[in-house]
Amino acid sequence: MTAGLTASFTVAATGTPAPTYQWRKNGTNLSGATSATLTLTNVSAADAGSYDVIATNIYWQRDLERSDAHPTIPPGVHDPAGEAKR
């Protein structure tokens, strides 16, 4: 990921009844992140971490996706999290 841009993660799960989703960062639920797509806007160093999503229905629960995200800061660009990179 490049600082200042948008990053998206998408998963798909099927089942009856339809599953619900809960995205997590470093094992902690992300408030409001309950769709099949997680979109991070204006990413910064603060967004670095491990992301996964739990898909659940009344019969099962699955950890569907794990991705390590590490935003990169191009030379001479100011990181929105407050760190200047050169």
SESE-337940 format. One line per 5 residues: number of its first residue (from 1); their letters; for each residue x, y, z of N, C-alpha, C, CB. Coordinates in pm, 1 decimal. Glycine has a CB too. Layout:
% SESE-337940
NUM) a) X,Y,Z,X,Y,Z,X,Y,Z,X,Y,Z ~ ...
***
This chain:
% SESE-337940
1) mtagl) 84.2,-117.2,0.0,0.0,0.0,0.0,88.6,123.4,0.0,-95.7,-0.2,121.0 ~ 44.4,224.2,-67.7,116.0,349.9,-70.7,39.4,454.0,9.7,137.4,397.2,-215.5 ~ 109.2,524.1,98.1,45.7,624.8,183.7,-32.3,724.5,99.9,150.6,698.1,268.8 ~ -149.5,761.9,151.7,-234.1,859.3,87.0,-331.7,801.2,-12.6,-150.8,958.4,20.0 ~ -314.0,675.5,-51.4,-403.2,613.2,-148.7,-509.3,530.1,-77.7,-323.7,525.7,-247.2
6) tasft) -591.9,461.6,-155.1,-697.6,375.6,-102.2,-658.8,230.0,-122.2,-833.5,405.8,-170.6 ~ -684.2,147.8,-21.4,-660.3,3.5,-30.1,-792.0,-67.5,-2.7,-548.9,-42.9,70.6 ~ -819.3,-173.9,-79.2,-941.3,-251.9,-59.4,-907.2,-399.4,-47.9,-1040.7,-228.6,-174.8 ~ -976.4,-467.7,40.3,-967.2,-611.9,57.1,-1108.1,-666.4,37.4,-907.7,-651.5,198.5 ~ -1124.5,-771.3,-43.4,-1256.0,-827.5,-69.7,-1251.8,-978.4,-53.8,-1304.6,-789.2,-210.3
11) vaatg) -1355.3,-1033.8,9.5,-1370.7,-1178.1,24.5,-1510.7,-1216.6,-20.1,-1344.7,-1223.1,171.3 ~ -1532.9,-1346.7,-37.9,-1666.4,-1395.2,-71.9,-1691.5,-1523.8,5.6,-1681.3,-1418.5,-226.0 ~ -1808.4,-1532.7,63.4,-1852.1,-1653.9,132.1,-1997.5,-1678.1,94.9,-1834.2,-1641.9,287.8 ~ -2034.1,-1803.6,80.5,-2172.5,-1836.3,48.6,-2225.9,-1931.9,153.5,-2184.4,-1897.6,-93.3 ~ -2352.9,-1933.6,167.6,-2417.2,-2023.7,261.7,-2562.1,-1984.5,280.5,-2344.0,-2023.8,395.8
16) tpapt) -2636.0,-2073.3,347.0,-2775.1,-2045.8,379.0,-2791.4,-2069.0,528.6,-2873.5,-2136.0,294.9 ~ -2828.5,-1966.7,602.6,-2852.4,-1829.2,557.8,-2723.0,-1759.3,516.5,-2921.1,-1749.4,668.2 ~ -2738.0,-1647.9,447.1,-2621.3,-1571.8,399.6,-2533.6,-1532.3,518.0,-2665.8,-1445.3,320.7 ~ -2402.1,-1540.8,501.5,-2313.0,-1506.2,612.8,-2303.7,-1356.5,638.7,-2175.5,-1560.0,586.1 ~ -2264.4,-1325.2,759.5,-2229.3,-1188.1,795.0,-2077.3,-1181.6,803.6,-2297.1,-1143.4,930.7
21) yqwrk) -2022.3,-1061.2,797.3,-1877.5,-1041.8,797.2,-1836.4,-948.7,909.2,-1830.3,-986.5,662.6 ~ -1717.8,-972.6,964.1,-1656.5,-880.4,1059.8,-1507.5,-875.4,1030.7,-1683.7,-924.4,1208.2 ~ -1459.3,-760.1,983.1,-1317.6,-739.4,956.3,-1245.8,-705.9,1086.3,-1296.8,-627.1,852.0 ~ -1119.9,-751.7,1095.2,-1037.8,-724.7,1212.7,-900.2,-676.2,1168.8,-1025.5,-850.8,1301.6 ~ -838.8,-597.9,1254.9,-699.8,-554.3,1237.0,-624.8,-599.4,1360.9,-688.1,-397.1,1215.3
26) ngtnl) -519.5,-677.4,1340.6,-439.5,-731.9,1451.2,-528.0,-800.9,1554.8,-357.8,-620.2,1518.4 ~ -632.6,-871.2,1508.2,-720.1,-947.6,1595.4,-830.3,-869.0,1663.0,-640.2,-1012.0,1697.5 ~ -838.9,-738.3,1638.0,-940.9,-653.6,1700.6,-1046.0,-613.2,1596.8,-875.9,-527.3,1764.3 ~ -1174.0,-629.8,1630.8,-1281.4,-592.2,1539.0,-1270.2,-446.0,1498.0,-1417.6,-618.2,1602.8 ~ -1292.5,-420.4,1368.4,-1297.1,-284.0,1316.4,-1443.1,-239.4,1316.6,-1234.5,-274.9,1172.1
31) sgats) -1472.8,-136.3,1390.6,-1609.9,-85.9,1403.9,-1668.9,-52.0,1267.1,-1613.1,38.4,1495.3 ~ -1787.3,-105.4,1239.8,-1856.9,-74.6,1115.3,-1807.6,-150.5,993.9,-1846.2,68.9,1088.4 ~ -1703.9,-231.8,1006.4,-1646.9,-304.8,892.5,-1713.6,-441.6,883.7,-1491.5,-319.6,906.4 ~ -1835.8,-443.5,828.3,-1917.1,-564.2,829.7,-1969.3,-603.9,692.1,-2032.2,-545.7,922.7 ~ -1898.8,-566.4,586.6,-1937.8,-609.0,452.0,-1826.5,-696.5,394.5,-1965.7,-485.5,359.0
36) atltl) -1848.5,-749.0,276.0,-1749.5,-836.0,212.4,-1624.6,-760.0,168.5,-1811.2,-905.6,93.0 ~ -1630.6,-628.6,162.6,-1516.5,-546.6,121.9,-1478.4,-450.8,233.3,-1548.2,-468.7,-6.9 ~ -1349.8,-446.8,263.8,-1294.5,-348.8,356.8,-1217.7,-247.5,273.8,-1202.3,-416.3,465.6 ~ -1251.8,-120.6,286.6,-1182.8,-14.4,213.5,-1116.3,79.6,313.3,-1281.5,63.6,121.4 ~ -987.4,98.6,295.3,-909.9,192.4,377.3,-875.4,310.4,288.5,-779.7,125.4,437.4
41) tnvsa) -916.9,429.5,326.4,-889.1,547.9,246.3,-777.0,628.5,309.7,-1015.2,634.1,231.0 ~ -701.8,696.2,225.5,-593.0,781.9,272.0,-503.3,707.0,370.3,-649.1,909.1,337.5 ~ -454.4,588.1,327.1,-377.2,503.4,417.7,-250.3,573.1,466.2,-341.2,372.6,349.0 ~ -211.6,537.2,588.6,-90.7,592.2,649.1,-21.1,480.5,726.4,-123.8,713.6,742.7 ~ 90.3,511.9,787.4,164.1,413.9,866.5,76.5,354.8,976.7,289.1,478.0,927.3
46) adags) -20.3,429.9,1025.2,-110.4,381.3,1130.1,-197.1,265.3,1081.9,-199.3,494.6,1179.3 ~ -210.1,246.9,950.7,-291.1,138.2,895.7,-213.6,7.3,881.6,-345.9,178.8,761.3 ~ -85.3,7.4,908.2,-5.2,-114.6,896.6,-55.2,-217.3,997.0,145.8,-84.9,919.1 ~ -58.3,-342.4,956.1,-99.5,-448.7,1046.3,-150.3,-569.1,971.2,-205.1,-399.2,1140.6 ~ -201.1,-665.8,1045.5,-258.7,-786.7,988.2,-409.8,-774.5,987.5,-214.3,-912.3,1066.5
51) ydvia) -469.3,-793.1,870.4,-613.4,-782.3,854.3,-671.1,-920.5,824.0,-649.3,-681.3,741.8 ~ -786.4,-950.6,885.1,-859.0,-1071.0,848.9,-1007.5,-1042.7,862.2,-816.7,-1191.6,937.3 ~ -1087.4,-1137.0,815.0,-1232.5,-1121.9,821.1,-1292.4,-1253.6,867.9,-1291.2,-1079.6,682.6 ~ -1390.0,-1243.1,956.0,-1462.9,-1359.4,1003.8,-1599.4,-1359.3,935.4,-1476.7,-1358.4,1160.4 ~ -1630.9,-1468.9,866.7,-1762.6,-1486.2,806.5,-1839.4,-1585.2,893.2,-1752.5,-1536.0,657.0
56) tniyw) -1963.8,-1550.2,925.5,-2042.8,-1630.5,1019.0,-2187.0,-1641.4,971.3,-2038.0,-1569.7,1160.2 ~ -2245.4,-1759.3,987.7,-2390.3,-1771.8,986.1,-2427.9,-1860.7,1104.3,-2442.8,-1830.9,849.0 ~ -2552.0,-1900.3,1116.7,-2591.1,-1974.4,1237.1,-2530.3,-2113.5,1244.6,-2740.5,-1985.6,1243.5 ~ -2471.9,-2163.3,1135.3,-2416.6,-2298.3,1133.0,-2264.7,-2304.1,1137.4,-2463.9,-2368.5,1011.8 ~ -2195.9,-2196.6,1100.8,-2049.6,-2201.8,1093.3,-1987.3,-2063.7,1107.5,-2005.8,-2264.6,961.8
61) qrdle) -1857.0,-2066.5,1134.2,-1776.3,-1943.0,1141.5,-1641.2,-1974.0,1079.7,-1760.5,-1890.9,1290.9 ~ -1593.1,-1885.8,992.8,-1465.3,-1907.6,925.2,-1383.5,-1779.5,922.4,-1487.8,-1959.1,782.6 ~ -1253.4,-1795.1,947.4,-1157.3,-1686.3,927.2,-1114.1,-1697.2,782.1,-1032.7,-1694.7,1027.7 ~ -1159.9,-1603.1,698.1,-1144.0,-1616.9,553.8,-1016.8,-1559.0,495.3,-1257.1,-1554.4,487.9 ~ -965.2,-1455.2,552.2,-858.3,-1382.5,483.9,-762.3,-1326.1,585.9,-915.1,-1269.9,395.5
66) rsdah) -634.6,-1338.8,559.5,-535.5,-1271.4,642.1,-436.2,-1207.0,547.6,-464.9,-1370.2,741.9 ~ -415.4,-1079.6,568.2,-323.0,-1005.7,483.6,-244.1,-909.5,570.8,-398.2,-930.0,370.6 ~ -113.6,-911.5,554.0,-29.8,-815.5,624.4,-15.9,-691.8,537.5,109.9,-876.0,658.8 ~ -54.1,-577.6,591.9,-50.9,-451.8,518.1,55.9,-361.2,578.1,-189.8,-382.2,520.5 ~ 140.0,-308.8,492.9,246.9,-219.9,536.4,255.6,-102.5,440.2,382.6,-295.0,544.4
71) ptipp) 190.2,9.3,472.9,195.2,124.9,383.0,338.2,173.7,360.8,110.1,238.4,438.9 ~ 367.4,211.3,238.6,498.4,267.8,206.7,482.4,416.6,180.6,562.4,196.5,83.8 ~ 582.1,491.8,220.5,579.6,636.6,205.4,683.7,674.0,100.0,607.6,709.4,342.3 ~ 638.8,726.7,-16.4,735.7,766.5,-118.0,829.6,874.6,-64.5,663.6,816.5,-244.0 ~ 953.0,878.7,-113.9,1049.3,980.5,-68.5,993.7,1121.2,-83.5,1180.2,968.5,-146.4
76) gvhdp) 1012.3,1201.6,21.0,971.1,1341.1,16.4,823.2,1364.8,40.7,1007.2,1397.8,-113.9 ~ 748.1,1256.0,71.8,604.3,1269.3,95.9,579.4,1270.8,245.6,524.6,1154.0,28.0 ~ 488.1,1356.8,289.2,454.1,1364.6,430.9,350.0,1258.5,462.2,401.9,1506.3,468.7 ~ 378.6,1174.2,560.2,287.0,1069.9,603.8,170.5,1134.3,679.3,360.1,965.1,693.0 ~ 45.2,1108.3,638.0,-68.8,1167.5,709.2,-74.1,1134.0,857.4,-195.7,1123.0,645.3
81) ageak) -5.8,1027.1,900.8,-3.6,993.0,1043.7,92.3,1083.1,1120.0,35.9,845.9,1063.4 ~ 163.3,1167.5,1048.4,246.8,1265.1,1118.2,396.2,1244.2,1107.8,210.8,1266.0,1258.5 ~ 439.9,1141.1,1035.0,583.6,1117.5,1022.8,628.7,1161.6,883.6,618.6,966.9,1048.1 ~ 725.9,1247.7,876.8,781.1,1288.0,747.4,884.9,1186.1,705.0,843.0,1430.6,754.0 ~ 875.3,1140.5,581.7,969.9,1042.1,527.9,1051.3,1108.9,418.9,896.1,915.5,472.8
86) r) 1178.4,1075.4,410.1,1264.3,1131.5,306.7,1328.5,1023.2,224.8,1370.3,1219.7,367.5
***
